[in-house]
């Protein structure tokens, strides 16, 4: 299984941005695909997760109500729609399938 994250960039406070995670290889219906993020000097933290089989989702408190995770099964792609971005959201965003397959990360920078 390989994951390719994309869509990061530089935005201003309050802006929206959507990052994508293209998943290739054999995807088991039992997999969950998650987004994690790692801010400069901090540990990687969980942001959102979606179960591939039924689309059920969960979010970290820090992003709940602002971020939405979704998937397009036909394209094998998971999205993270980020609204109301804040400088604290600045991080490298990584996607992960199951608990062992990681993408390379995409940088999101939110200026104040």
C-alpha distance (Angstrom), angle and dihedral (degrees) to the residues before:
residue distance angle dihedral
X1 . . .
X2 3.81 . .
X3 3.78 128.8 .
X4 3.79 128.4 -159.9
X5 3.79 117.8 -166.8
X6 3.79 120.8 -161.3
X7 3.78 143.8 155.8
X8 3.78 102.8 72.7
X9 3.76 122.2 139.2
X10 3.78 148.7 133.4
X11 3.80 116.6 -60.4
X12 3.79 137.4 161.4
X13 3.78 128.8 -110.8
X14 3.77 110.6 -74.6
X15 3.80 94.7 21.8
X16 3.80 126.2 123.9
X17 3.77 129.5 -126.4
X18 3.79 135.3 175.8
X19 3.78 122.3 -148.2
X20 3.78 122.6 -166.0
X21 3.78 135.4 -150.6
X22 3.80 116.7 -160.0
X23 3.80 111.7 -158.6
X24 3.79 122.0 -157.9
X25 3.76 130.9 -178.5
X26 3.75 130.0 39.0
X27 3.77 111.0 -19.9
X28 3.75 114.4 -164.9
X29 3.77 116.0 -147.5
X30 3.79 88.1 -127.1
X31 3.79 91.1 63.9
X32 3.75 124.0 108.2
X33 3.79 119.5 -156.2
X34 3.76 115.3 -148.0
X35 3.77 138.7 -174.4
X36 3.78 119.0 -137.2
X37 3.77 128.2 179.2
X38 3.75 135.8 -155.7
X39 3.77 121.0 -160.1
X40 3.82 120.9 -158.3
X41 3.79 109.9 -74.8
X42 3.80 93.6 3.6
X43 3.76 136.5 100.5
X44 3.77 122.0 -98.9
X45 3.79 111.4 -92.1
X46 3.76 136.6 -166.4
X47 3.81 117.7 -104.2
X48 3.81 110.2 168.6
X49 3.79 142.3 -18.9
X50 3.77 137.1 -160.7
X51 3.77 127.7 -166.4
X52 3.78 110.4 -130.2
X53 3.79 95.8 -145.4
X54 3.78 101.4 54.5
X55 3.79 106.1 6.1
X56 3.78 94.8 -117.8
X57 3.78 112.2 160.3
X58 3.78 142.4 -157.3
X59 3.79 132.4 -172.2
X60 3.75 141.2 -161.9
X61 3.79 113.6 -111.0
X62 3.81 90.5 -116.3
X63 3.81 92.7 64.4
X64 3.80 103.0 27.1
X65 3.78 111.5 125.9
X66 3.82 93.4 16.5
X67 3.81 104.1 56.8
X68 3.79 127.4 54.9
X69 3.79 124.8 -166.4
X70 3.79 119.5 -157.3
X71 3.77 140.0 161.3
X72 3.77 138.0 -141.4
X73 3.79 105.5 -152.1
X74 3.81 93.1 -169.5
X75 3.80 90.4 57.6
X76 3.82 96.2 34.4
X77 3.76 87.6 -129.4
X78 3.79 132.4 136.0
X79 3.79 120.8 -157.4
X80 3.77 133.8 -159.1
X81 3.78 112.3 -157.7
X82 3.79 109.1 -161.3
X83 3.78 119.4 -164.5
X84 3.78 130.8 176.6
X85 3.78 91.7 23.5
X86 3.77 118.8 -160.5
X87 3.82 132.2 -164.8
X88 3.83 87.3 -106.8
X89 3.81 88.0 64.6
X90 3.80 89.8 66.4
X91 3.80 106.1 120.7
X92 3.75 146.6 110.3
X93 3.80 105.9 -84.7
X94 3.79 117.3 -144.8
X95 3.77 129.6 -172.1
X96 3.78 122.9 -147.1
X97 3.80 132.1 -168.2
X98 3.79 118.3 -152.2
X99 3.80 106.0 -25.1
X100 3.76 100.2 -60.7
X101 3.81 113.6 43.4
X102 3.80 117.3 83.3
X103 3.77 134.1 -177.0
X104 3.79 123.1 -139.1
X105 3.81 97.9 -104.0
X106 3.77 135.1 -116.1
X107 3.81 123.9 -128.2
X108 3.79 120.4 -122.1
X109 3.79 116.4 -171.7
X110 3.79 121.0 -173.4
X111 3.79 115.7 -166.2
X112 3.80 122.6 -154.3
